[in-house]
Amino acid sequence: MQSKKSPLVEVNNASLTIGAHTILKNLSFQIGQKEIVSIVGESGSGKSMTALSLMGLQPKNATIKARKFSFESKDLRTLSPKEWQDQRGNTLGMVFQEPQSSLNPTLRCGKQLIEVLQLHRKIKRKEGRELIEKILHEVQLNDTDRIIKAYPHELSGGQKQRIMIAMALLCNPKLLIADEPTTALDVTVQREIILLLKSLQKKYEMSILFISHDLALVKQLADRVLVMYKGTIVESGYSKNLFQNPKHPYTKGLLFARPETRVRWERLPTLQDYQNEDFKPKIITQTTRSKRHKNLYSTAPLLEVKNLEKIFFKKRWLKKNLGFEAVKPISFSLYPGEVLGLVGESGCGKSTLAKTLVCLEPASAGELFWQGVKLDSKNKMQLRQLRKDVQFIFQDPFAALHPSKTVASALEEVLHVHHNKNEEQNQKRIEALLDQVGLSSEFKSRHPHELSGGQRQRVVIARALAVEPKVLICDESVAALDISVQAQVLNLLNDLKQALGLSYLFISHDLAVVKYMSDRVMVMQEGSLVELQEADTLYKNPSNPYTQKLINSIP
């Protein structure tokens, strides 16, 4: 909790402008000694810009005006470049959202850790090695020799994030700024990182500024919470009070837009819903759900998978037992109109299985049946039809769209290949597709960089719908979106399922989202299918210890 000593950080009536645009407006907050403060809000709310300004990393053309903008009573606006260099790393540490982008891919992790010590502390090489090994143990990377020699691509996402935390801790900072440090991580790794930050904060007696859009994680970690919206702080308070009794409609929207594991809502509440104080979400009863499932599973499966296996060989001539078995023999069915969830930690084989289902990765063994007909991976006509009937929606909509193509040209390309070469008819179809995903025709002329994350994902969904598929494979399709935008996209997917009779294979590491969306859920561990049950039953009574571990990790 906050100490009675003078605050570590004091910000009073601070505004940040870039050109004619005011990005941060009249911010006032404090971070006390040994205190964990969290800033929450959507992308574009000003969270990261606030953190970067405290590190002196705001854009060069930015101007900060404030009554007070200090760290340890020093006015941060008056520091010279040399003073900033001494401050960063020594007393201020920062952990960024994407460790793969923050680490140099061409240098071993040990070399990158040594560089921090060389820059900030006069220390002998042997002492430096000992300190690095000690810090790696602190962040639970106990295989220190392997970690020090490893390149970033040889480590998992959780290991890379631990390296970044170790790097920030090497010089024992007084304030650690963690900017979305768990967003790209599995739910079990998220939990480990949160527990790690809490234990390190107590051990090193430092303060933490934790930035996130996920209030469930913030609730586990923070002493106090600041809620930001469009560059202003709209609500603040001690964590327990704010979560029990949120006052501002925006805070309520952030809290309730995340799927609830204890009840099943008909539609996820959005921020717009909470502008209406009388809003109450409708709950789907167990009777309604049972009736739906009775109808659903009385039909023949759309897709049947029998003993499907995928092995990657280092060399084609190597024997089978020397290959890496990414997907071990697996069997399941997907029914018309069903949402089949697929969960498991990174590296368990989820995405490999999805690619194998449409023969993007040829199966090593097993059989696939599409609408009762066995698929032949060498039959080009069969494969062409399958890839039209089964479409993908990927995690990163920005990477999935061509940066130099407009929305209209991205959609027209698909229509031209699979449907119609008549330009006038295609333009009408494009407008209908955009309308289907809640975008107006004015979006036709926009490029991906001119769209928000939610708008880009809607365009990707429209492109998938252009060929009138029967199945959508959603591979972490909402993982990169803010909670409120995620709610809008999930509601859209449910609307499209009802309107078009679609089936989904819904892959995610967010178990709360998977439960909300799914009729049944499959759990994968190290390439094996360890459990397959109706979603509510699986979350109430998981039969496998691994599934229990995943569910217990839900914030």
DAKA-V316619 format. One record per pair of residues at least 24 apart in sequence whose C-alpha atoms are under 8 Angstrom apart, sorted by the first residue. I is the first residue (numbers start at 1). J is the second residue. Records with the same first field share a line. If there is no record, write none. Layout:
# DAKA-V316619
I: J  J
This chain:
# DAKA-V316619
1: 34  35  36  223
2: 31  32  33  34  35  223
3: 32  33  34  35
5: 32  33
6: 32  33
7: 31  32  33  72
8: 32  33  71  72  73
9: 69  70  71  72  73
10: 68  69  70  71  73
11: 66  67  68  69  70
12: 66  67  68  69
13: 66  67  68
14: 64  65  66  67  68  69
15: 64  65  66
16: 62  63  64  65
17: 62  63  64
18: 61  62  63
19: 61  62
23: 230  231
24: 49  50  230  231  232
25: 231  232
26: 66  232
27: 232  233
28: 233
31: 207  209
32: 207
33: 206  207
34: 201  202  205  206  207  208
35: 206  207  208  223
36: 207  208  209  210  221  222  223  224
37: 207  208  209  210  222  223  224  225  226
38: 209  210  211  212  218  222  223  224  225  226
39: 209  210  211  212  225  226  227  228
40: 211  212  213  214  215  225  226  227  228
41: 212  213  227  228  229  254
42: 213  228  229  482  483  484
43: 213  482
44: 230  231
45: 228  229  230  231  232
46: 228  229  230  231  232
47: 211  228  231
48: 179  211
51: 177  179
55: 84  88  92
56: 84
86: 120
89: 116  120  168  171  173
90: 120  171  172  173
91: 171  172  173  174  175
92: 173  174  175  176  177
93: 168  169  173  174  175  176  177
94: 168  176  177  178  179
95: 164  165  168  176  177  178  179  181
96: 164  178  179  180  181
97: 178  179  180  181  182  183  184
98: 161  181  184
99: 157  160  161  164
100: 152  153  157  160
103: 152  164
104: 152
105: 151  152  153
106: 151
107: 151  152
108: 148  149  150  151  152
109: 147  148  149  150  151  152  163
110: 147  148  149  150
111: 148
113: 167
116: 167  170
117: 170  171
120: 171
121: 171
131: 170
132: 170
135: 166  169  170
136: 163  166
138: 166  200
139: 163  165  166  196
157: 184  185
158: 185  189  193
162: 193
172: 204
173: 206
174: 205  206  207
175: 206  207  208  209
176: 206  207  208  209
177: 208  209  210  211
178: 208  209  210  211
179: 210  211  212
180: 210  211  212  213
183: 212  479  480
184: 479  480
186: 345  346  509  510
187: 345  509  510  511  550  553  554
188: 345  549  550  553  554
191: 553  555
194: 220  221
213: 482  483
214: 483
215: 254  255
216: 255  555
217: 555
219: 243
220: 555
227: 251
249: 274  275  277
250: 274  275
253: 484
254: 483  484
257: 483  484  487
258: 483  484  487  512  513
259: 512  513  516
260: 512  516
261: 512  515  516
264: 516
265: 516
267: 491
268: 487  488  490  491
269: 487
270: 484  485  487  488
271: 484
293: 519
296: 335  336  337  338
297: 335
299: 335  336
300: 335  336  371
301: 333  334  335  336  371  372
302: 333  334  335  336  370  371  372
303: 333  334  335  368  369  370  371  372
304: 331  332  333  334  368  369  370  372
305: 330  331  332  333  366  367  368  369
306: 330  331  332  366  367  368
307: 331  365  366  367
308: 363  364  365  366  367  368
309: 363  364  365  366
310: 352  353  356  362  363  364  365
311: 363  364
325: 527
326: 352  526  527
327: 352  353  526  527  528
328: 527  528  529
329: 365  366  528
330: 528  529
334: 503
335: 503
336: 470  501  502  503
337: 497  498  501  502  503  504
338: 502  503  504  518  519
339: 503  504  505  506  517  518  519  520
340: 504  505  506  518  519  520  521  522
341: 505  506  507  508  514  515  517  518  519  520  521  522
342: 505  506  507  508  514  521  522  523  524
343: 507  508  509  510  511  514  521  522  523  524
344: 508  509  523  524  525  550
345: 509  524  525
346: 509
347: 526
348: 524  525  526  527  528
349: 524  525  526  527
350: 507  524  527
351: 475  507
354: 473
358: 383  386  387  390
359: 383
388: 418  467  468  469
389: 467  468  469  470  471
390: 469  470  471  472  473
391: 464  465  469  471  472  473
392: 464  472  473  474  475
393: 460  461  464  472  473  474  475  477
394: 474  475  476  477
395: 474  475  476  477  478  479  480
396: 477  480
397: 453  456  457  460
398: 448  449  453  456
400: 460
401: 448  460
402: 448
403: 447  448  449
404: 447  448
405: 447  448
406: 444  445  446  447  448
407: 443  444  445  446  447  448  459
408: 444  445
410: 463
411: 462  463  466
414: 463  466  467
415: 466  467
418: 467
419: 467
433: 462  465  466
434: 459  462
436: 462
437: 461  462  492
453: 480  481
454: 481  485  486  489
457: 489
458: 489
469: 502
470: 501  502  503
471: 502  503  504  505
472: 502  503  504  505
473: 504  505  506  507
474: 504  505  506  507
475: 506  507  508
476: 506  507  508  509
477: 507  508
479: 508  510
490: 517
510: 554
511: 550  551  554
512: 554
515: 539
523: 547
